[in-house]
Amino acid sequence: MNNPIANRDFPIEIDIRALPAELKEEFDFDVCRSTADLACPVLDDAWNRMLETGRSPEKFYQMPAFVRSRNSGQYLEKHWELVTVRRRSDAAVVGILPLRKGEQEVGLHLGSICLFKYKIKVLQLLGSVPLLHPVEERLFGFVLSKLLERHPDCQALSMQAVPLELIGEFRDVKGLSCHVLHGWRECHTVPLPDTVSEYLQKFSSKKRYNLSRQIRLLSKEAGEARLVRITQPDQVADLIAALKSLPSGQQHATPALQTELENSARNGLLLSYLLQCGSETVAAIIGSSGEKVWHVHNILCKDKYLELSVGTSITHLAMQDVIEDLSFKLVDFGYGTPNQEYRSTHVLKKRAQVLLCRSRSLFNAMFVIQNMLGALNKTMVERIKKTSKEFRRRAQKPGKP
């Protein structure tokens, strides 16, 4: 099969130079149409170099292995697209953009009241922050504008987890309006030390004792606790069977998930765990590995052992296994609110889902109205609180504290 990317002689090193004024005349967007296009060593080299300097908190979704794991057939799935940005002057690859088409539900709200809602077509930028060569700083806005220009059927670009410190760059993109959905949320991460001993020292002596005691009580109640690491394709069937035995995991145990996990394992991306007591699975973690980060997607537990903190136990044991045998620098739990007991080890990162839409569009006008309604609701709430406070003050008897 003809491979348009492999047939080009891409230089790996990129000269540091000022970009010409007309970016559109200097860069091409190439679309990989088949999985054969992903098998180019030169493309891989440029890809990995950009990953090293990438600013995305979710570089896992921008890795070559991830794209291949989600497109295991001969051709890329119709809702997927991989775009390479190439500089015309020397054919150097200066950007790689994994994309996926989907839908996003949006609506107008007045406080907690939903006036109406509907779904729009979006082009999701995987990894949320464009994967670009750091030399090409001016490419950031150009690339985002170009993506919507190339997909007129999509009303917005969607970024699932934009870091708070980068939101200014998205707001500065000319011709596009930036909107934060659902507000800024805390993502929970754990920087990993070099040794298990250093990890345990982050807890107080009382906490270390309680963690060990929980596991002893679980072993006494359900049988000797044993942690099972799941990384290979032939282990996925056992993982799916274990999920089916967990009430909280039954909705996840689908044939589609099994296929997805098997493809992940073949590409070296699967890192999940089971906590077994005797012949019974009492908890499971579904996770992925990539770019020195362990991404934890779900922690699932058997209901009858919740009082024994099986979720805490499997997480504690898995963290030690990751530190002892694997070379990760960070654990990323994503959005959520874990128990207070993890505050000593967790570092909170603020991220948000961001939509970029055309500034001159009905969709953007809807968001402008939403912002106005939000401001109106905030003013109304503040006035009601102020009036209520004044009413209570006047209702007090003279001299009553």
C-alpha positions as CSV (number, residue, x, y, z in Angstrom):
1,M,0.0,0.0,0.0
2,N,1.3,3.5,-0.9
3,N,2.4,5.3,2.3
4,P,2.5,9.1,1.6
5,I,4.2,9.7,4.9
6,A,6.8,7.0,4.6
7,N,7.7,8.1,1.1
8,R,8.9,11.5,2.3
9,D,12.4,12.2,3.5
10,F,11.6,13.9,6.8
11,P,14.6,15.6,8.5
12,I,14.5,14.9,12.2
13,E,16.2,18.1,13.5
14,I,14.2,21.3,13.0
15,D,15.9,24.6,12.4
16,I,15.1,27.4,14.8
17,R,13.7,30.2,12.7
18,A,11.0,32.8,12.7
19,L,7.8,31.8,11.0
20,P,6.7,33.7,7.9
21,A,3.7,36.0,8.4
22,E,1.4,33.8,6.3
23,L,1.3,30.5,8.2
24,K,-1.2,29.0,5.8
25,E,1.3,29.2,3.0
26,E,4.0,27.5,5.1
27,F,2.3,24.5,6.5
28,D,0.4,21.5,5.3
29,F,-2.0,19.3,7.1
30,D,-1.7,15.6,6.1
31,V,-4.2,13.0,7.2
32,C,-3.2,9.4,7.9
33,R,-5.8,7.3,6.2
34,S,-4.6,3.8,7.2
35,T,-2.8,2.1,10.1
36,A,0.1,1.6,7.6
37,D,0.7,5.3,7.7
38,L,1.5,5.0,11.4
39,A,4.3,2.5,10.8
40,C,6.9,5.1,9.6
41,P,10.0,5.1,11.7
42,V,10.7,8.8,10.8
43,L,7.2,9.8,11.9
44,D,7.7,7.8,15.1
45,D,10.9,9.6,15.8
46,A,9.4,13.0,15.4
47,W,6.4,11.9,17.3
48,N,8.4,10.7,20.3
49,R,10.5,13.9,20.3
50,M,7.4,16.1,20.6
51,L,6.0,13.9,23.4
52,E,9.1,14.5,25.4
53,T,8.4,18.3,25.4
54,G,4.6,18.1,25.2
55,R,2.6,20.0,27.8
56,S,-0.5,17.8,27.9
57,P,-1.4,16.3,31.3
58,E,-2.8,13.4,29.3
59,K,0.0,12.6,26.8
60,F,-1.1,8.9,27.1
61,Y,-3.8,9.8,24.5
62,Q,-1.3,11.2,22.1
63,M,1.1,8.3,22.1
64,P,1.6,6.2,18.9
65,A,0.8,3.1,20.8
66,F,-2.5,4.5,22.0
67,V,-3.6,5.5,18.5
68,R,-2.6,2.0,17.2
69,S,-4.5,0.3,20.0
70,R,-7.7,2.1,19.1
71,N,-7.3,1.4,15.3
72,S,-6.2,-2.2,15.1
73,G,-7.6,-2.9,11.6
74,Q,-6.2,-1.9,8.2
75,Y,-7.9,1.5,8.1
76,L,-8.4,4.1,10.8
77,E,-11.9,4.0,12.1
78,K,-14.2,6.5,10.5
79,H,-14.6,8.6,13.6
80,W,-10.9,8.8,14.2
81,E,-8.3,11.0,12.4
82,L,-4.6,11.5,12.8
83,V,-3.3,14.8,11.4
84,T,0.4,15.6,10.9
85,V,1.4,19.2,10.5
86,R,4.3,19.5,8.1
87,R,6.4,22.5,7.2
88,R,6.6,23.0,3.5
89,S,10.1,24.4,3.4
90,D,11.8,21.2,4.6
91,A,9.0,18.7,5.1
92,A,9.6,18.6,8.8
93,V,6.8,17.3,11.0
94,V,6.1,20.0,13.6
95,G,2.7,18.8,14.9
96,I,0.8,15.5,15.4
97,L,-2.9,15.7,16.3
98,P,-5.0,12.6,17.2
99,L,-8.6,13.5,16.7
100,R,-12.0,11.9,17.3
101,K,-15.4,13.0,16.2
102,G,-18.3,12.8,18.8
103,E,-21.2,14.6,20.4
104,Q,-21.4,17.0,23.4
105,E,-24.5,17.8,25.3
106,V,-24.9,21.5,26.0
107,G,-27.7,23.7,27.2
108,L,-29.0,26.9,28.8
109,H,-29.2,26.9,32.6
110,L,-30.6,29.4,35.1
111,G,-29.1,28.3,38.3
112,S,-30.0,24.6,38.7
113,I,-32.9,25.0,36.2
114,C,-32.2,23.7,32.7
115,L,-34.1,25.8,30.2
116,F,-33.2,23.5,27.3
117,K,-30.4,21.3,26.1
118,Y,-29.3,19.7,22.9
119,K,-26.3,17.8,21.4
120,I,-23.8,19.3,19.1
121,K,-21.1,17.7,16.9
122,V,-17.6,18.2,18.2
123,L,-14.1,17.4,17.1
124,Q,-12.2,16.1,20.2
125,L,-8.5,16.9,20.4
126,L,-7.0,13.9,22.3
127,G,-4.6,15.0,25.0
128,S,-6.4,18.4,25.2
129,V,-3.2,20.4,24.4
130,P,-1.9,20.3,20.8
131,L,1.2,18.2,20.4
132,L,3.5,20.6,18.6
133,H,7.2,21.2,18.3
134,P,8.2,23.8,20.9
135,V,10.1,25.9,18.3
136,E,6.9,26.6,16.5
137,E,5.1,28.7,19.1
138,R,2.9,30.5,16.7
139,L,1.4,27.3,15.5
140,F,-0.8,26.9,18.5
141,G,-3.6,29.2,17.5
142,F,-3.2,28.5,13.8
143,V,-3.6,24.7,14.3
144,L,-6.8,25.0,16.4
145,S,-8.4,27.4,13.9
146,K,-7.4,25.2,11.0
147,L,-9.0,22.1,12.5
148,L,-12.4,23.7,12.7
149,E,-12.0,25.1,9.2
150,R,-11.3,21.6,7.9
151,H,-14.4,20.2,9.7
152,P,-17.3,22.5,9.0
153,D,-19.8,19.9,10.2
154,C,-18.4,20.3,13.8
155,Q,-19.7,23.2,15.9
156,A,-16.7,23.1,18.3
157,L,-13.4,21.7,19.3
158,S,-13.5,19.8,22.5
159,M,-10.6,19.4,25.0
160,Q,-11.3,17.1,27.9
161,A,-8.7,18.2,30.4
162,V,-7.1,21.6,29.8
163,P,-4.8,22.7,32.7
164,L,-5.7,26.0,34.4
165,E,-2.2,27.4,33.7
166,L,-2.7,27.0,29.9
167,I,-6.3,28.4,29.5
168,G,-4.9,31.8,28.5
169,E,-3.5,30.4,25.3
170,F,-6.8,28.9,24.3
171,R,-8.6,32.2,25.0
172,D,-6.1,34.1,22.8
173,V,-6.9,32.1,19.6
174,K,-8.2,34.6,17.0
175,G,-11.5,33.8,15.5
176,L,-12.5,31.3,18.1
177,S,-14.3,31.7,21.4
178,C,-13.3,29.7,24.5
179,H,-15.8,28.3,26.9
180,V,-15.2,26.2,30.1
181,L,-17.8,23.5,30.7
182,H,-18.8,22.5,34.2
183,G,-16.2,24.8,35.8
184,W,-12.7,24.0,37.0
185,R,-12.4,20.7,38.7
186,E,-9.6,19.1,40.8
187,C,-7.7,16.2,39.3
188,H,-5.8,14.0,41.8
189,T,-2.2,13.0,41.1
190,V,0.4,11.3,43.2
191,P,4.1,12.0,42.4
192,L,5.9,8.7,43.0
193,P,9.2,8.4,45.0
194,D,12.0,6.0,44.0
195,T,11.3,3.5,46.8
196,V,8.4,2.0,48.6
197,S,10.0,3.1,51.9
198,E,9.8,6.7,50.8
199,Y,6.2,6.3,49.8
200,L,5.3,4.8,53.2
201,Q,7.0,7.6,55.0
202,K,4.5,10.1,53.5
203,F,1.9,8.6,55.9
204,S,1.9,9.0,59.7
205,S,2.8,5.9,61.8
206,K,-0.8,5.6,62.8
207,K,-1.9,5.6,59.1
208,R,0.7,3.0,58.1
209,Y,-0.6,0.8,60.9
210,N,-4.2,1.2,59.9
211,L,-3.4,0.4,56.2
212,S,-1.7,-2.8,57.2
213,R,-4.5,-3.6,59.7
214,Q,-7.2,-3.2,57.0
215,I,-5.4,-5.8,54.8
216,R,-5.0,-8.2,57.8
217,L,-8.7,-7.9,58.6
218,L,-9.7,-8.5,55.0
219,S,-7.5,-11.6,54.8
220,K,-9.1,-12.9,58.0
221,E,-12.6,-12.2,56.7
222,A,-12.4,-13.3,53.1
223,G,-9.1,-15.3,52.7
224,E,-5.5,-14.4,52.2
225,A,-5.3,-11.2,50.1
226,R,-3.3,-11.4,46.9
227,L,-2.6,-8.6,44.3
228,V,-2.7,-9.7,40.7
229,R,-1.2,-7.4,38.0
230,I,-2.9,-7.5,34.6
231,T,-0.8,-6.5,31.6
232,Q,-1.1,-9.2,29.0
233,P,-3.8,-10.0,26.4
234,D,-4.4,-13.5,27.7
235,Q,-5.2,-12.0,31.2
236,V,-8.0,-9.8,29.9
237,A,-10.7,-12.5,29.9
238,D,-10.0,-13.1,33.6
239,L,-10.2,-9.3,34.3
240,I,-13.6,-9.1,32.5
241,A,-14.9,-12.2,34.5
242,A,-13.7,-10.5,37.7
243,L,-15.5,-7.3,36.8
244,K,-18.8,-9.3,36.2
245,S,-18.5,-10.5,39.8
246,L,-18.4,-7.0,41.2
247,P,-21.8,-5.2,41.3
248,S,-20.1,-1.9,40.6
249,G,-18.2,-3.4,37.7
250,Q,-20.9,-5.2,35.8
251,Q,-21.7,-2.2,33.6
252,H,-18.1,-2.0,32.5
253,A,-17.7,-5.7,31.7
254,T,-18.7,-5.5,28.0
255,P,-17.4,-7.2,24.9
256,A,-16.3,-3.7,23.6
257,L,-14.2,-3.2,26.8
258,Q,-12.6,-6.6,26.4
259,T,-11.6,-5.8,22.9
260,E,-10.3,-2.4,23.9
261,L,-8.3,-3.8,26.8
262,E,-6.8,-6.6,24.7
263,N,-5.7,-4.1,22.1
264,S,-4.2,-2.0,24.8
265,A,-2.3,-5.0,26.2
266,R,-0.9,-5.8,22.8
267,N,0.5,-2.3,22.6
268,G,2.0,-2.4,26.1
269,L,-0.6,0.1,27.5
270,L,-2.6,-2.1,29.9
271,L,-1.9,-1.9,33.7
272,S,-4.8,-3.1,35.8
273,Y,-5.0,-4.9,39.1
274,L,-7.2,-7.4,40.9
275,L,-7.3,-8.0,44.6
276,Q,-8.2,-11.6,45.3
277,C,-9.0,-13.2,48.6
278,G,-9.0,-17.0,48.2
279,S,-10.8,-17.6,44.9
280,E,-12.9,-14.4,45.2
281,T,-12.2,-11.1,43.6
282,V,-13.0,-8.3,46.1
283,A,-11.7,-5.3,44.1
284,A,-10.3,-4.2,40.8
285,I,-8.5,-1.3,39.2
286,I,-8.8,-0.5,35.5
287,G,-5.7,1.5,34.5
288,S,-3.4,2.3,31.6
289,S,0.3,3.0,31.4
290,G,2.2,5.5,29.2
291,E,4.8,8.3,29.3
292,K,5.9,7.4,32.8
293,V,2.4,8.0,34.1
294,W,-0.1,5.4,35.4
295,H,-3.6,6.5,34.6
296,V,-6.2,5.1,36.9
297,H,-9.6,5.0,35.2
298,N,-11.8,3.1,37.7
299,I,-11.6,1.5,41.1
300,L,-14.3,-1.1,41.7
301,C,-15.1,-3.0,44.8
302,K,-17.4,-5.8,46.1
303,D,-20.1,-4.2,48.2
304,K,-20.0,-6.7,51.1
305,Y,-16.4,-5.7,51.8
306,L,-16.7,-1.9,51.6
307,E,-16.6,-1.6,55.4
308,L,-13.1,-3.2,55.2
309,S,-11.9,-0.4,52.9
310,V,-11.1,-2.8,50.0
311,G,-10.8,0.2,47.6
312,T,-8.1,1.8,49.8
313,S,-6.3,-1.6,50.2
314,I,-6.1,-2.4,46.5
315,T,-4.9,1.2,45.7
316,H,-2.3,1.0,48.5
317,L,-0.9,-2.4,47.4
318,A,-1.0,-1.4,43.7
319,M,0.9,1.8,44.4
320,Q,3.7,-0.2,46.1
321,D,3.8,-2.6,43.2
322,V,4.1,0.3,40.7
323,I,7.0,1.9,42.7
324,E,8.8,-1.3,43.3
325,D,8.7,-2.9,39.8
326,L,7.8,-0.2,37.3
327,S,9.3,3.0,36.2
328,F,6.5,5.5,36.6
329,K,6.9,9.0,38.0
330,L,3.3,9.9,38.5
331,V,-0.2,8.3,39.2
332,D,-3.1,10.3,37.7
333,F,-6.5,9.5,39.1
334,G,-8.2,12.2,36.9
335,Y,-11.3,14.0,38.1
336,G,-12.8,13.0,41.4
337,T,-12.8,13.4,45.2
338,P,-11.0,10.6,47.0
339,N,-11.1,10.2,50.7
340,Q,-9.4,12.6,53.0
341,E,-7.0,9.9,54.0
342,Y,-5.1,10.4,50.7
343,R,-4.5,14.1,51.1
344,S,-1.0,13.5,52.5
345,T,0.1,11.9,49.1
346,H,-2.1,13.6,46.5
347,V,-1.3,16.8,44.6
348,L,-4.3,18.5,43.1
349,K,-4.3,19.9,39.6
350,K,-7.1,22.1,38.3
351,R,-8.3,21.2,34.8
352,A,-11.5,21.7,32.9
353,Q,-13.3,20.6,29.7
354,V,-13.0,23.4,27.2
355,L,-14.9,24.0,24.0
356,L,-13.6,26.3,21.2
357,C,-16.2,27.5,18.8
358,R,-16.3,30.0,15.9
359,S,-16.8,33.5,17.3
360,R,-19.4,34.3,14.7
361,S,-21.8,31.4,15.3
362,L,-25.2,30.7,16.9
363,F,-23.4,28.3,19.2
364,N,-21.2,31.0,20.5
365,A,-24.2,33.3,20.9
366,M,-25.8,30.6,23.1
367,F,-22.8,30.6,25.3
368,V,-22.8,34.4,25.6
369,I,-26.5,34.1,26.7
370,Q,-25.5,31.4,29.2
371,N,-22.8,33.6,30.7
372,M,-25.3,36.4,31.1
373,L,-27.8,34.0,32.8
374,G,-25.0,32.8,35.1
375,A,-24.1,36.4,36.1
376,L,-27.8,37.1,36.6
377,N,-28.3,34.0,38.8
378,K,-25.2,34.9,40.8
379,T,-26.5,38.5,41.4
380,M,-30.0,37.2,42.4
381,V,-28.5,34.7,44.9
382,E,-26.3,37.4,46.5
383,R,-29.2,39.8,46.8
384,I,-31.4,37.1,48.4
385,K,-28.7,36.2,50.9
386,K,-28.2,39.9,51.7
387,T,-32.0,40.5,52.1
388,S,-32.4,37.4,54.2
389,K,-29.5,38.4,56.5
390,E,-31.0,41.9,56.9
391,F,-34.4,40.4,57.7
392,R,-33.0,38.2,60.4
393,R,-31.0,41.1,61.9
394,R,-34.2,43.2,62.1
395,A,-36.2,40.4,63.5
396,Q,-33.9,40.1,66.5
397,K,-35.1,41.7,69.7
398,P,-33.2,44.8,71.0
399,G,-30.3,43.7,73.2
400,K,-30.5,40.1,72.1
401,P,-27.0,38.8,71.1
